Amino acid sequence: MKISRIYTDGACIGNPGPGGWGVVIYFSDGSVAEMGEREAKTTNNRMEMAAAIGALKFFADCGQKEPITLYTDSEYLKKGVTQWIHGWKKKNWRTSAGKPVVNQDLWQILDRLNSKLIQWKHVRGHSGNEGNERCDEIARGYATGNPPALKQISASVGSDVIAPINQTAVTGLSDLPNKITIINEEAQSFTVKSKKTMIESSASAIEEVQLPREVRVTQLNNLIETLRIADEIATKGYLISSSELADLMDINASAVTSRGDHWSWRNWVVSRVRREGNQILWQLERVD
C-alpha cells in the first residue's frame, strides 16, 4: 500500500498539562491507519511536534519512495520545520537573540526524519476538514485520558502489511506505539479549499501615504513599545485574553479568535490555552 497523505494534531489540557497527539494516515487504496499517544505533562506545541514525529517514523519505516503531503494545523510546526530550522542550525540551535531554541530536542528529531519526500501543508483547524477533525478527536481523547477507539479490522496488523514504527528514543515523550490499526474504507473525496486569510495587513489594503517624519518616528516608537510588551508577556509566561491580545495587535477581538488555536504573529507563535468563564486565554511564545 502507498501512503497518499497524512494528518497530524496535538492537544494539551492546560499549557503545560496532560497532552496527547493523533495521526491519521490515508493510503491510495482507501485504507486508513490511525495512531496516538499520551504525555502526562507537556505543552501543546510539543504534542504537535510529537504527532509529526510519529507520522514521519511511520513513513520512514514503510520505505516508500513516492512523495506524500503532511497536513498540520500548527503554523509553529510547519514554519519551524520548513523555515526557521535552517537559521537555528546555522546558529548552533540558538535564536537571533542568542537564546537556546525552545523544544530543541524535538526539532532535532524532526530535522533527522524530514526529507524531500514530505510536502508540508497548513490546514486551518476546526474548519470541517475530515482528516484534521479526526486527528483532533484522537489527540484530545488521549489528553483527557479517554482515547477514542482507533478504527481497525483486527487486533493488530502483520508486518507483511505494514512495518511497525521503529521506536527511537524521544526525549521527554512517551514511547511511540508499536502497533498500528488499519481499516479499509471507500476512497473519500478530498478537497482543500483555498481560503483567504481573514486578517490582512492594513498596509496592504490601504494605499501608502507619506506621512511627516515626526509622525513616522512616533509610530515606530509605538511599534517598538508594542513589541517590547509582547516580548515581556512571552518571557514571563503571562496569559492574556482575546480582547487584550487584540489591543496589543491593534485588531478586532473577533479577528483573534477567527485565526484558530495556533498561529504566528511577527516574532511569536500565539496559542490558545484555555477558557475561563467567557474569556479565552492565549499564550505567546518567541521564535526567531
LUMMAR-25707 format. One record per atom (N, C-alpha, C): y, z, x; residue in one letter. Coordinates in pm, whole numbers, plus 32768, in hexadecimal, padded with zeros to 4 digits. Example, Ala and Ser with C-alpha at 12.3 -4.5 7.8 and 13.67 -1.06 7.14 Angstrom:
// residues 2
7DC7830C8527A7E3E830C84CEA7EB6830C8528A7F1F82C48505S7F9682CA8557S80038313850AS
//
This chain:
// residues 288
7F8880008054M800080008000M807D80008057M80E37FBA802AK81617FB58073K81CB80058029K821680528077I8285809F803DI82F9803F8026I833780487FB1S83AB7FF57F94S842D80447F9DS842D80C07F6DR84A781117F72R848281A47F67R84DB81F97F9AI84C582897F98I854482CF7F69I853483367F17Y85A3838A7EEDY858F84167F25Y85FC84557F50T85F484DF7F82T866485327F45T864C85B57F39D86B4860E7F06D8694869D7F30D86FC86EF7F39G86EE877B7F5AG873A87D07EF8G8713884F7EECA875888AB7E91A875689367ECCA87B589887EA3C87BE8A107ED6C87FA8A697E6AC87BF8ADC7E54I87F28B3E7DF5I884A8B9F7E42I88CD8B8A7E39G89298BCC7E94G89348B747F0FG89898B977F6AN89988B437FE1N89D18B998052N89808BE4809EP88ED8BD980A7P88A48C218036P88228C03802EG87CC8C3F7FCAG87478BF77FCBG86EE8C167F6CP866F8BCE7F64P86878B3B7F43P863E8AE47F87G86538A557F73G85D28A087F67G85DF898B7F45G856B89347F39G859488A37F4FG853188507F6DW854E87C27F7DW84E187707F39W850786F77F14G84A9869F7ED0G84B486117F02G844485CA7F00V843E853E7F2BV83EA84F07EC6V8419847B7EA0V83CC84207E4AV83C3839A7E92V8349836B7EA5I833082EF7EF0I82F582877E93I833782147E8BY830A81A77E36Y82C6813C7E8CY825081107E5EF820580A87EA4F821480237E5BF81F87FB97EA3S82097F337E6DS81AB7F157DF9S813B7F5E7DF0D80DB7F457D84D80F47F9C7D09D81647FE77D0AG8185803D7C99G815780CC7CA8G810D80EC7D12S80E281767D2AS815781CB7D56S814A824D7D40V81B482AB7D63V817783237DAAV81B4834D7E17A818C83C77E5DA81FE842C7E55A81DB84AA7E3EE824185137E33E821D85877E8FE828285C67EC5M8269863E7F15M82E586967F16M82D487137F37G834287727F3BG831887F17F81G837988477F9CE835D88C57FE2E83CF89267FC8E83B789A37FE6R84188A0E7FCER843C8A538050R84B78A81805BE84E48AD280CCE85268B508094E85008BC580C7A852E8C43808CA85C58C58809AA85FD8C36810DK868D8C478122K86C08BD18172K87198B868136T87488B0C8176T87CD8AE28138T87F68A678150T886F8A318114T884F89AC80D1T88A9897F807DN889289018037N8889888C8099N88E2888A80FDN88E0881B815CN885E881781ABN882A888B81D0R87AB888D821AR8738885A81C3R873C88758141M86D4884480E9M86DF87AC80D6M8759877880D3E876A86E780CCE872D86A68149E874486E481BCM870F86B08239M867786C08241M86458731820FA85B487498211A856B86E281BCA85A786BD814BA856A865780F6A855F85D28140A85CA85AE8187A85C9853181D3A856185378243A855685AC8283I84F185BB82EEI846585A782B5I844A85E48242G83C885D38203G83AD854181E3G841284FB81AFA8402846E818CA83EA84188207A843684318272L842883E182EBL83A383FA8331L83728476832CK82EE84948365K828284478318K828F84488295F823084018240F822F836C8264F82A683338270F82B282A48290F82778287831BF829382DD837CA826182C78404A81C982CD8407A818E832C83BED80FD833B83BFD80B682C98377D80FD8286831DC80C2821382D9C80B5819B8337C81068196839FG8102812883FEG813780A583C8G818780AC835EQ81BB80318322Q82237FF0837CQ821F7F6C8386K827D7F2183DAK82EA7EDC8388K82D87ED98304E833E7E9C82AFE83AC7F028292E84297ED7828AP84997F338273P84967F6D81E5P84D37FE181D7I84DE80228155I856E80518140I858E807880C6T860F80B380A6T85FB81458082T8648819D80C2L8643822B80A5L86C48253805EL86B6828A7FE5Y872982AF7F93Y873F83467F97Y87BC836D7FA8T87E283FA7FA6T886584097F5BT887884797F17D88FA84927ED6D895584E87F2ED892A84FE7FABS897885508009S89C584F7806AS8A4884F3805BE8A9B84A980BAE8A9584E98144E8A86856D8146Y8A7885B681C4Y8A0285808213Y8991857081D1L8918853E8212L892A84AC823CL8955845881E0K895E83C981FEK89C283AE826EK8A3A83E58263K8A9F83CD82CAK8A77840E834EK8A3784838344G8A0D84C683BFG89A98474840EG8944843E83CBV88D883F88410V88FD83688434V895F832E83F0T898482A2840CT8A068294845AT8A5C82FB8459Q8ADF82EF849AQ8AF9836084FDQ8B0383DA84CAW8B308449851DW8AD484688590W8A538452857EI89F1847B85E2I8A0684378669I8A3A83BD866AH8A50837586E8H8AB883BD873EH8B2583EB86FFG8B8B84358748G8B5A84BC8776G8B0C84FF8722W8AD585828747W8A7D857887C3W8A2B851287C8K89D08502883AK8A1E84E888BAK8A88849888B0K8AD9847B8926K8B1C84F9895BK8B3B85558900K8B7F85D28926K8B1B8643893CK8A998620894FN8A3186858964N8A2A86E488EEN8A2A86AB8874W8A1E86F487F8W8A8F875887E5W8B0587288805R8B7F877587EBR8BDB87238793R8C2D87688743T8C90872386F1T8D0987008746T8D6786B7870BS8DE086948756S8E318710877BS8E1A877E8733A8E5E87FC8751A8E13884D87BAA8DA1881887EAG8D54885C8851G8CF288C3881CG8CE388CA8798K8C87892C875EK8BFD88EE874CK8B9389418752P8B0C890C873CP8AFF88CE86B1P8AB8886086A8V8AA2881E8629V8A4D887785CEV8A7B88888552V8A3088D884F2V89AD889084D0V894088DA84C6N88BB88A384A6N888988438512N88AD885F858EQ8887880885FEQ87F087F48606Q87A2885E85EBD8710885385F6D86D987E68599D870D87E1851FL86DD877E84BFL871486F384DCL878F86EC850BW87C88669852FW8777862A859FW874A867A85FEQ86FB8643866DQ8674860E863DQ8638865485DDI85B9862385A5I85D085A28558I863A859D8509L865A852384BFL867484AF851DL86B884CC858AD86D6846385ECD865684288627D85F3847E8641R8575844F8679R852583FD8613R852C84248596L84DC83E2852FL851D836384F7L85A1835C8500N85E882E984C8N85C9826A8517N85CE81F784D4S85B481788517S85FF810884D0S85F98092850BK863B801D84D0K85F87FF08450K858180258434L853A800183B9L8570804D833FL85C480B28359I85F9810482ECI868680D782C9I869980AD824EQ8720808F821DQ874D810381C6Q87B3814B81F2W87E481C081ABW884A81968142W883781C680C8K889581A7805DK88B68226800FK8935822F7FE7H896282A17F97H8958827F7F04H892182DC7EB6V891C82CD7E25V896083467DE9V89B083307D84R89F9839F7D48R899983FA7CFER89A3847C7D18G894B84DC7CD9G896B84EF7C45G890585137BF8H891385317B6AH895484BD7B1DH892F84447B43S896883CE7B00S88FF83837AAFS888B83C07A9BG882383827A4BG87C2832C7A9AG87D183277B1FN877382DB7B71N86ED83227B72N868382DC7B4BE8600831B7B38E85CB835F7BB6E85CF83187C27G859B83507CA3G85E883CB7CCEG866D83C47CC6N86C084357CEDN86AD84AC7C90N86A384927C0FE869184FF7BAFE860C85467BC5E85A384FA7BE3R852185377BFBR8522858A7C7AR856185567CE3C856E85A47D5FC85B786277D46C862186207CF8D866F86977CD9D861986FC7C8DD85C786CC7C31E856E87247BE4E850B876A7C41E84D3871F7C9FI8473875A7CFDI84B887C07D57I852B879B7D90A857287F37DECA859D88747DA8A85D688697D30R860488E07CE9R858D89367CBDR851F88F57C9CG84A889417C77G847789977CE9G8470895E7D60Y844589AB7DD5Y84AB8A187DF7Y852C89F97DE9A85948A5B7E0AA858C8AD67DAFA856C8AC07D31T85648B2F7CD1T84DB8B717CCCT847C8B3C7D1AG83F68B747D1BG839F8B427CA9G83CB8AD97C64N837D8A9F7BF7N836F8A087C0CN832789E07C74P831D89517C91P82D489067C22P8300888E7C03P82BC88407B9BP8236880C7BCFP81DE87EB7B73A815E87AF7B9AA817A87237BCEA8150870A7C4AL816386867C82L810086257C44L812E85B17C1FK80D9854E7BDEK8063852B7C38K7FEE85267BFDQ7F78850A7C4EQ7F0684D57BF8Q7EA984937C3BI7E2F84677BF7I7DB584AD7C2EI7DC984FB7C99S7D5C85487CD4S7D9685BE7D1CS7D3E861D7D41A7D6E86977D84A7DA986797E0CA7D7586147E4ES7DAB85ED7ED0S7D91855A7EE3S7DD185217F44V7DC584937F5FV7D8184807FE5V7D1B842D7FEAG7CD1841A8066G7D2583D680D0G7CFC83EB814ES7D4683B081BDS7D3C831A81BFS7CD882E38174D7CCD8252816FD7D3682158115D7D75826980C2V7DDF82388069V7E66824380ADV7E8082B980E4I7F0182CC8129I7EF4833E818CI7F2F833181FEA7F2283968266A7F7184128241A7F3D848B825EP7F8985058245P7FFD851082A6P805C85638284I80D0857682DBI80A685BB835BI80D5858A83CAN80BE85CA844BN811E863F8456N80EA86B88455Q813F872E844CQ8175875484D5Q81E2871784F8T8229873D8571T827C87B98551T8285881685AEA82CE88918594A835F88728572A839188B2850BV841A88A084E1V845C892884DFV84BD893B8536T84FD89BC8543T854589E184C3T852C8A5B8491G85748A8C841DG85428A588399G84D38A0C8397L849E89D6831BL840E8A01830AL83E38A0C828CS83568A248272S830889A9829DS828589BB82B6D8231894982DAD823888E0826ED823F88648297L824087F88236L81B587EB81F9L81AD87BF817BP812B87B58138P80D2874E817AP804E8768817CN7FF1870A81B9N7F9F86BF8151N7FC286CE80D2K7F8086828069K7FEA86418012K7FD585C47FF4I803185797FA0I7FE5854F7F23I8024855D7EAFT7FE385337E34T801F84B17E05T7FCA845A7DD1I7FF583D47DACI7FCB83B37D1DI801C836A7CD7I7FFA833B7C52I801782A77C4BI7FBF825C7C0CN7FD781CE7BF6N802281BE7B74N809081777B76E80E181607B00E810A80CF7AFAE813480A67A86E8169801F7A7BE81EB80197ACAE81FE7FAA7B0EA827A7F9A7B5BA82F07FA17AFCA83507FF07B20Q83C480017ACAQ843D7FBC7B08Q84907F867AB0S85067F407AE2S85617FA37B27S859E7F757B90F85F17FCE7BE2F86757F897BFCF86DE7FC47BCAT87627F887BDAT87C27FF07C0CT88047FD17C76V886D80287CA7V88F17FEC7C7CV8931802C7C20K89AD7FF67BEBK8A2080177C48K8A697FB47C64S8ADE7FC97CB9S8B4B800B7C66S8B7480807C94K8BDC80C87C4CK8C5880D67CA3K8CC480BA7C67K8D4180C97CB0K8D5C815C7CC8K8D81817F7D40T8DA0820A7D60T8E0E823D7D05T8DF782B37CCCM8E5482E67C68M8ED5831C7CA5M8ECC833C7D24I8F4383717D66I8F74830B7DCBI8FEC82DD7DBFE9022827C7E1CE909F82B47E5CE90B5828D7ED3S912C82B97F1AS91A882807ED7S920882D67EBES928282A57E7FS92C982407ED9S92AF82487F5BA92EF81EB7FB6A92BF815D7FA1A923F814F7F73S920A80CA7F5CS922E80977ED2S925680F07E78A927780C87DF0A930B80AA7DDEA935B80DC7E36I93EB80CB7E28I942080877EA5I947480287E90E94AE7FDF7F01E94FE803F7F57E94E280387FD7E952280948035E95B9807E8039E960080EB8032V969280E68038V96BF812D80B7V971580F18101Q9745812C817DQ97A7819C815DQ977F82178177L97D3828A815BL982282AE81D8L988F82F981C7P98DA8328823BP9882837A8298P989E83768319R984B83BA837AR9841844F835CR98AF848F8333E98AC851E8317E9847853F82A9E984084E98244V97E284FE81D7V975384ED8208V973D8486825AR96B7846C828ER968784DE82E7R96E185178338V96BC8587838EV969A86018339V96E6861782CET96C886868273T964086758232T962385FB8208Q95A185DF81CBQ953085F6822FQ954785CF82ADL94E285E28314L94CB8677832EL953686C48330N952987558344N94DB879482D0N94F687648256N94AD879881E2N9419877681ECN93FC86FD821DL937086D4822EL932A872C8295L936D87458304I93328799836EI931588258338I936F885A82E8E935A88DF82AEE92E288DD824EE92D688718201T9263886481A6T91E0886281F4T91DE88148260L9165880B82B2L9146888E82F7L91AD88D6831FR91988959835ER915A89BA82FAR918A89B7827FI91538A0F8217I90C189EB81FDI90A4896981F4A901B893D81DCA8FBF896A824EA8FF0896282C9D8FA0898B833CD8F848A218338D8FE68A6F830FE8FD48B008306E8F6F8B238298E8F778ADC8228I8F198AF281BAI8E8B8AD781E8I8E7B8A688233A8DF58A438264A8DC48AA682CDA8E1A8ACA832BT8DF28B238399T8DC78BAD8367T8E108BE28305K8DF38C6882D4K8D908C69825FK8D648BF28236G8CFF8BEA81CEG8D2F8C108144G8DB28C02812BY8DE78C2380A7Y8DB48BC0803FY8D9E8BF07FC6L8D7E8B997F54L8DFB8B8A7EFFL8E178B107ED3I8E8F8AF97E82I8E688AB07E02I8EB98AC47D9BS8E9D8A897D18S8EC589F67D17S8E9F89B17CACS8EC089237C9ES8F57890E7C9AS8F9D89657C52S902F89577C47S907289727CCDS903F89D47D19E907789F27D9DE905D897F7DFEE8FE589467DF6L8FC488D47E4BL901A885C7E26L9033884A7DA5A908887DB7D77A911587EC7DABA914788687DAAD91CC88837DDFD91D288637E75D916888877EBBL9163886E7F4BL916687D87F67L911C878C7F18M911286FB7F2CM918186AE7EE7M91CC86F37E90D923986B67E42D9202864B7DE4D919986717D97I916086197D32I9146866C7CB5I911D86297C4AN90FC86707BCFN907686B87BDEN9068872A7B9AA8FED87787BA3A8F7587287B71A8F8986D47B0CS8F1C86837AD7S8EE986207B40S8F4185F67B99A8F1985997C03A8EBF85DD7C69A8EC986607C76V8E7286AB7CD2V8DE386AB7C9DV8DD186D47C20T8D4B86E17BE8T8D07865A7BD2T8D5585F17BC1S8D1A856D7BA8S8CDA85327C25S8CF5856C7C99R8CBE85357D15R8C2D855C7D2DR8BFA85BB7CE3G8B7085E67CF9G8B6A86697D44G8AF2868B7D76D8ADB870D7DB5D8AFB870F7E4AD8AF7869C7E8BH8B0F86957F1DH8B5B86157F3CH8BCA86227F82W8C1985AD7FA6W8C7585CF801CW8CA985688058S8CFD857A80CFS8D91856F80ABS8DDF85C180EEW8E7285B980E4W8EAC85D2816FW8EEB856C81A5R8F258573822BR8EBE85A78291R8ED3861D82CBN8E7886518332N8E1186B382FBN8E0286B88277W8DAB871D823CW8D4886E081DAW8CD4872081D0V8C7687048163V8C8B877180FCV8CA287488080V8CBA87A58012V8C3A87B17FC1V8C09882C7FADS8B8C88437F66S8BA188A57EF3S8B6788807E82R8B6888DA7E0FR8B04894A7E29R8B2F89C87E1CV8AD98A3A7E3CV8A9D8A787DBFV8AF28AA07D62R8AC08ADF7CE8R8B308AE47C7FR8B088B0F7C09R8B678B237B9DR8B768BB87B82R8BF18BE57B74E8C0D8C707B4FE8C628C6C7AD1E8C268C937A61G8C6D8C8A79E2G8C8A8BF879C2G8D088BD979AFN8D2D8B4F7992N8D648B077A0DN8D4D8B417A82Q8D7F8B057AFEQ8D0D8AD27B56Q8D228A5E7B92I8CC68A2B7BF7I8D018A4C7C80I8CAE8A847CD7L8CDC8AA97D5DL8CA98A457DC3L8D008A257E24W8CE389BF7E88W8CEE89F97F14W8CA589BA7F72Q8CA989E47FFDQ8CCC896C8054Q8D1F898180BBL8D438919811AL8CFA8930819DL8CC488C681D6E8C8188CE8258E8CBB886382B3E8CED888E8327R8D2F88338385R8CCA87DD83CCR8CE2875983CEV8C9186FB841CV8CEF869C8464V8CCC867B84E1D8D218622852FD8CCB85B2856AD
//
